[in-house]
């Protein structure tokens, strides 16, 4: 949201991942879709997502 990654960015990313379970198509909001893709590229996010998988 600003120059540095903040807890708000992390929470927004988390909320956006819920759209896959609710049927909300992020394609309607390209900036949110791009934000989610950028955050998902972060190594710390990839590690956290991998740790959640069984």
CORZIHU-V226513 format. One record per helix or strand of 3 or more residues. SS is the DSSP state (h for helix, s for strand). FROM is the first residue (numbers start at 1). LEN is the number of residues. If there is no record, write none. Layout:
# CORZIHU-V226513
[[SS	FROM	LEN] [SS	FROM	LEN]]
This chain:
# CORZIHU-V226513
[[h	7	11] [h	19	4] [h	26	3] [h	30	11] [h	43	10]]
